[in-house]
Amino acid sequence: MSESLSDQGTLSLRNKALIKRSMNRNHSNNMRAGYVAVNEQYLHKTGLRGRKTYAFWTLIMLLFFMAFGNLMLTFIILGVLRLGQGMESLELVPEASLIKFFGATDLDRIYKRDGKLEGFGDVPVELTGNNGSVVVKLVDTGDANQPKIVSSQEGTSVQGVKSFDIQDPTTGQKIFSTDFPNFGLPQGVEKLDIKLARTHRIASPVNKTLTLSAETYVRIKGTEGTHMDGQDILWKADQDIFLKSVNGSVILNAPQGIFLDAKNMPVATSESTRPGKPITLQFKVCVCLPNGKVFRVPVVQGLSHKNSGCNFYSSDIDPCM
């Protein structure tokens, strides 16, 4: 091997060129020996051709029109709702985790995690409903009597709470509270206008007068009875005063006695529609001794006043027993 290399090292340039040409000729012959003639018509063609091309471009056009329609719809929504950093009547403040509402906003349900509905300092918060009630309540408390505020045409009620407080937003001072046991009016408030009050006791200061009045009627009802106490108790009514006890008795007790204004007491006047039949127009108020039980005796028109005394009552029922 070393001899052949040494021989090649001594070859002339002409011999080297002949050897190289012979090697290239042998290489070309080997390539031609592995070549096979192929007809292009029978070769498999790659890519989309024919109907596949039409289907592909049809799909591309559909996607283009859908994207264009989506773009136009987005522009319309931005223009109509005036979306930006919020909406025309709504602004989002991510830094403070706030949503600002401007003007009247019509919403179905609002959920607030912190339970705060706040307004600007100089603009009150107004919640209104169209032909329905506005309800503000806690969600998922697990209690059947959930704390809530219901505002309707009949009025506004606060339900399911132990107490209801109104505080000054600036100073935090309590202005009004229903905290048990003392329900005190704010300073300077002399009158409380309500339709219904449920409490175990209504009282006024010692040197003040407590007045309960209404345009139609006042009804005082106690489940276990009603007790009234005062230096002077004055009842006035345009028509009637009813004292009723379901399971007990009506007791009127005063150290200096009980007075009825007989002069200003109205007297019923009527005429009989049936001749010869007396009509009961008035009653006498009688008191039993020593128990002090009060009962009434009818005064019949046309009969002698002697027959209308307190000792004339039905023998079947003794009111003093």
C-alpha positions as CSV (number, residue, x, y, z in Angstrom):
1,M,0.0,0.0,0.0
2,S,2.9,2.3,0.9
3,E,4.5,1.5,-2.5
4,S,1.3,2.4,-4.4
5,L,1.1,5.7,-2.5
6,S,4.7,6.4,-3.2
7,D,4.2,5.7,-6.8
8,Q,1.2,8.1,-7.0
9,G,3.2,10.7,-5.3
10,T,5.6,10.6,-8.2
11,L,3.0,10.8,-10.9
12,S,3.0,13.7,-13.3
13,L,0.1,16.2,-13.6
14,R,-1.0,14.5,-16.9
15,N,-1.3,11.1,-15.3
16,K,-3.2,12.5,-12.3
17,A,-5.7,14.2,-14.6
18,L,-6.3,10.9,-16.5
19,I,-6.9,9.0,-13.3
20,K,-9.4,11.7,-12.1
21,R,-11.3,11.6,-15.4
22,S,-11.6,7.8,-15.2
23,M,-13.0,8.0,-11.7
24,N,-15.7,10.6,-12.7
25,R,-16.7,8.4,-15.7
26,N,-17.2,5.4,-13.5
27,H,-19.3,7.4,-11.0
28,S,-21.6,8.7,-13.8
29,N,-22.0,5.2,-15.1
30,N,-23.1,4.0,-11.7
31,M,-25.8,6.8,-11.5
32,R,-27.2,5.9,-14.9
33,A,-27.4,2.3,-13.9
34,G,-29.8,3.2,-11.0
35,Y,-32.0,5.5,-13.0
36,V,-35.5,4.2,-14.0
37,A,-37.7,6.1,-16.4
38,V,-41.1,7.1,-14.9
39,N,-44.2,8.6,-16.6
40,E,-45.4,11.7,-14.8
41,Q,-49.1,11.0,-15.4
42,Y,-49.0,8.1,-13.0
43,L,-47.2,9.9,-10.2
44,H,-49.2,10.9,-7.0
45,K,-49.7,14.7,-7.0
46,T,-49.7,16.5,-3.6
47,G,-51.6,19.7,-2.6
48,L,-55.2,20.8,-3.3
49,R,-56.5,20.5,-6.8
50,G,-60.0,20.4,-8.4
51,R,-63.0,20.4,-6.1
52,K,-60.9,20.5,-3.0
53,T,-59.6,23.8,-4.1
54,Y,-63.1,25.3,-4.5
55,A,-64.2,23.9,-1.0
56,F,-61.1,25.4,0.6
57,W,-61.5,28.9,-0.8
58,T,-65.3,28.8,0.0
59,L,-64.4,28.0,3.6
60,I,-61.9,30.8,3.7
61,M,-64.5,33.3,2.3
62,L,-67.0,32.2,4.9
63,L,-64.5,32.7,7.8
64,F,-63.6,36.1,6.3
65,F,-67.3,37.3,6.2
66,M,-67.9,36.0,9.8
67,A,-64.8,37.8,11.1
68,F,-65.9,41.0,9.3
69,G,-69.4,40.7,10.7
70,N,-68.0,40.2,14.2
71,L,-65.9,43.2,13.8
72,M,-68.8,45.4,12.7
73,L,-71.0,44.1,15.5
74,T,-68.2,45.0,18.0
75,F,-68.1,48.5,16.6
76,I,-71.9,48.8,16.9
77,I,-71.9,47.7,20.5
78,L,-69.1,50.1,21.3
79,G,-71.0,52.9,19.7
80,V,-74.4,52.2,21.1
81,L,-73.3,51.3,24.7
82,R,-70.5,53.8,24.6
83,L,-68.1,51.4,26.0
84,G,-64.7,52.5,27.2
85,Q,-63.5,52.3,30.8
86,G,-67.1,51.2,31.6
87,M,-70.3,52.4,29.8
88,E,-72.2,55.6,29.4
89,S,-73.9,55.3,32.8
90,L,-71.3,53.0,34.3
91,E,-67.6,53.4,35.1
92,L,-65.2,50.7,36.3
93,V,-62.5,51.7,38.8
94,P,-60.2,48.6,39.1
95,E,-57.8,50.4,41.5
96,A,-60.5,50.9,44.1
97,S,-62.6,47.8,43.1
98,L,-65.6,50.2,42.5
99,I,-68.4,50.4,39.9
100,K,-69.8,53.9,39.5
101,F,-73.4,54.3,38.2
102,F,-74.4,57.6,36.6
103,G,-78.1,58.5,36.2
104,A,-80.9,56.0,36.3
105,T,-79.8,52.3,35.9
106,D,-82.2,49.5,35.2
107,L,-80.9,46.3,36.7
108,D,-82.4,43.0,37.7
109,R,-80.2,41.6,40.4
110,I,-77.0,43.0,41.9
111,Y,-74.6,40.9,44.0
112,K,-72.1,42.7,46.3
113,R,-69.5,40.7,48.2
114,D,-68.9,43.4,50.8
115,G,-72.6,44.3,51.1
116,K,-72.0,48.0,50.5
117,L,-74.1,50.2,48.2
118,E,-72.7,53.7,48.4
119,G,-73.3,57.0,46.6
120,F,-71.6,60.4,46.2
121,G,-71.5,62.7,49.2
122,D,-73.9,65.3,47.7
123,V,-76.1,62.8,45.7
124,P,-78.5,60.4,47.5
125,V,-78.8,56.8,46.4
126,E,-82.2,55.9,45.0
127,L,-83.4,52.4,44.3
128,T,-86.7,52.1,42.4
129,G,-88.7,49.2,40.9
130,N,-91.2,49.2,38.1
131,N,-94.5,47.8,39.3
132,G,-92.7,45.7,41.9
133,S,-90.7,45.7,45.2
134,V,-87.1,46.5,45.8
135,V,-85.5,43.9,48.0
136,V,-82.0,44.2,49.6
137,K,-81.1,41.0,51.4
138,L,-78.2,38.7,52.4
139,V,-77.6,35.6,50.4
140,D,-77.0,32.0,51.7
141,T,-77.3,32.8,55.4
142,G,-78.9,29.4,56.1
143,D,-81.6,31.1,58.1
144,A,-85.3,31.0,57.1
145,N,-85.8,34.6,58.4
146,Q,-83.0,36.2,56.3
147,P,-82.1,39.8,57.1
148,K,-83.5,42.0,54.3
149,I,-85.0,45.4,53.5
150,V,-88.2,45.4,51.4
151,S,-89.5,48.6,49.8
152,S,-92.9,48.4,48.1
153,Q,-96.0,50.5,47.6
154,E,-97.2,49.6,51.1
155,G,-94.1,50.9,52.7
156,T,-90.5,50.0,53.7
157,S,-89.8,47.2,56.2
158,V,-86.6,45.9,57.8
159,Q,-86.9,42.2,58.6
160,G,-84.8,39.6,60.3
161,V,-82.5,41.9,62.1
162,K,-81.8,42.5,65.8
163,S,-81.4,46.2,65.4
164,F,-81.5,48.9,62.7
165,D,-79.0,51.8,62.9
166,I,-78.7,55.0,60.9
167,Q,-75.3,56.6,61.2
168,D,-73.7,59.8,60.0
169,P,-71.4,58.8,57.1
170,T,-68.9,61.6,57.9
171,T,-68.6,61.3,61.7
172,G,-69.9,57.8,62.2
173,Q,-72.2,59.0,64.9
174,K,-75.4,57.0,65.5
175,I,-78.4,59.1,64.5
176,F,-81.2,56.6,64.9
177,S,-81.3,53.1,66.4
178,T,-83.9,50.4,67.2
179,D,-81.5,48.6,69.5
180,F,-83.3,46.8,72.4
181,P,-84.3,47.6,75.1
182,N,-84.4,51.4,74.5
183,F,-85.8,52.7,71.3
184,G,-84.8,56.4,71.5
185,L,-85.8,59.1,69.0
186,P,-82.9,61.3,67.7
187,Q,-82.4,64.6,69.4
188,G,-84.8,67.2,68.2
189,V,-87.4,64.7,66.9
190,E,-90.7,65.0,68.6
191,K,-92.9,63.0,66.4
192,L,-92.7,59.5,64.9
193,D,-95.1,58.7,62.0
194,I,-95.5,55.0,61.6
195,K,-98.3,52.6,60.6
196,L,-97.4,49.7,62.8
197,A,-95.1,49.3,65.8
198,R,-94.4,46.1,67.6
199,T,-92.8,46.6,71.0
200,H,-93.3,45.5,74.6
201,R,-93.3,49.0,76.0
202,I,-94.0,52.6,75.0
203,A,-93.0,55.4,77.4
204,S,-92.2,59.1,77.6
205,P,-90.0,61.1,80.0
206,V,-91.6,61.8,83.4
207,N,-92.1,65.5,82.6
208,K,-93.4,64.9,79.0
209,T,-96.8,63.9,77.6
210,L,-97.1,60.8,75.5
211,T,-99.7,61.3,72.7
212,L,-100.9,58.5,70.4
213,S,-103.0,59.8,67.6
214,A,-104.2,58.8,64.1
215,E,-106.4,60.2,61.3
216,T,-108.6,57.0,61.3
217,Y,-108.1,54.9,64.4
218,V,-105.6,53.8,67.0
219,R,-105.5,50.1,68.0
220,I,-103.4,48.9,71.0
221,K,-103.2,45.2,71.3
222,G,-101.2,43.0,73.7
223,T,-100.8,39.2,73.4
224,E,-100.7,38.9,77.2
225,G,-102.7,42.0,78.0
226,T,-102.2,45.7,77.8
227,H,-101.3,47.9,80.8
228,M,-101.5,51.7,80.8
229,D,-100.1,53.8,83.6
230,G,-99.8,57.6,83.9
231,Q,-100.6,60.6,86.0
232,D,-103.6,61.4,83.7
233,I,-104.9,59.1,81.0
234,L,-107.1,60.9,78.5
235,W,-109.0,59.1,75.7
236,K,-110.6,61.1,72.9
237,A,-112.4,59.7,69.9
238,D,-114.6,61.2,67.2
239,Q,-116.9,58.2,67.3
240,D,-116.4,55.2,69.6
241,I,-113.8,53.8,72.1
242,F,-113.7,50.0,72.4
243,L,-112.2,48.2,75.4
244,K,-112.1,44.5,74.8
245,S,-110.5,41.6,76.6
246,V,-110.5,38.1,75.1
247,N,-109.4,35.9,78.1
248,G,-109.4,38.3,81.0
249,S,-111.1,41.4,82.3
250,V,-111.0,45.1,81.6
251,I,-109.9,46.9,84.8
252,L,-110.0,50.7,85.2
253,N,-108.3,51.7,88.4
254,A,-107.3,55.2,89.6
255,P,-106.5,56.5,93.1
256,Q,-108.8,59.5,92.7
257,G,-111.5,57.8,90.7
258,I,-112.6,57.6,87.1
259,F,-114.5,60.3,85.5
260,L,-116.8,60.2,82.4
261,D,-117.7,63.5,80.7
262,A,-121.5,63.0,80.8
263,K,-122.3,66.5,79.6
264,N,-120.4,66.1,76.3
265,M,-121.3,62.4,75.9
266,P,-123.5,62.1,72.8
267,V,-127.0,60.8,73.3
268,A,-128.5,58.7,70.6
269,T,-131.8,59.8,69.1
270,S,-134.1,57.7,67.0
271,E,-137.7,56.9,66.3
272,S,-139.3,53.6,66.3
273,T,-140.3,52.2,63.0
274,R,-142.7,49.8,64.7
275,P,-145.4,51.5,66.8
276,G,-145.7,50.3,70.4
277,K,-142.2,48.7,70.5
278,P,-139.6,50.5,72.7
279,I,-136.2,51.3,71.4
280,T,-133.0,51.1,73.4
281,L,-131.3,54.5,73.0
282,Q,-128.9,54.7,75.9
283,F,-127.2,52.6,78.6
284,K,-126.5,53.3,82.3
285,V,-123.0,52.4,83.5
286,C,-123.2,50.6,86.8
287,V,-120.4,49.5,89.2
288,C,-120.5,46.4,91.4
289,L,-119.4,46.6,95.1
290,P,-117.0,45.7,96.5
291,N,-115.2,44.2,93.5
292,G,-115.7,47.3,91.3
293,K,-116.9,45.4,88.2
294,V,-118.5,47.7,85.6
295,F,-121.6,46.7,83.6
296,R,-124.3,48.5,81.7
297,V,-128.1,48.6,82.0
298,P,-130.3,49.6,79.1
299,V,-132.5,52.7,79.3
300,V,-135.7,52.0,77.3
301,Q,-137.6,54.9,75.8
302,G,-141.1,55.3,77.0
303,L,-140.6,53.5,80.3
304,S,-140.2,55.1,83.7
305,H,-136.7,55.9,84.8
306,K,-137.4,53.9,88.0
307,N,-137.3,50.7,85.8
308,S,-133.9,51.7,84.4
309,G,-131.8,51.5,87.6
310,C,-128.6,49.4,88.1
311,N,-130.6,46.8,90.1
312,F,-132.8,46.1,87.1
313,Y,-131.1,43.4,85.1
314,S,-131.9,40.0,83.8
315,S,-132.2,37.4,86.6
316,D,-130.5,34.8,84.4
317,I,-127.2,36.6,84.5
318,D,-125.8,38.3,87.5
319,P,-123.1,40.7,86.2
320,C,-121.5,41.1,89.7
321,M,-120.8,37.4,90.1
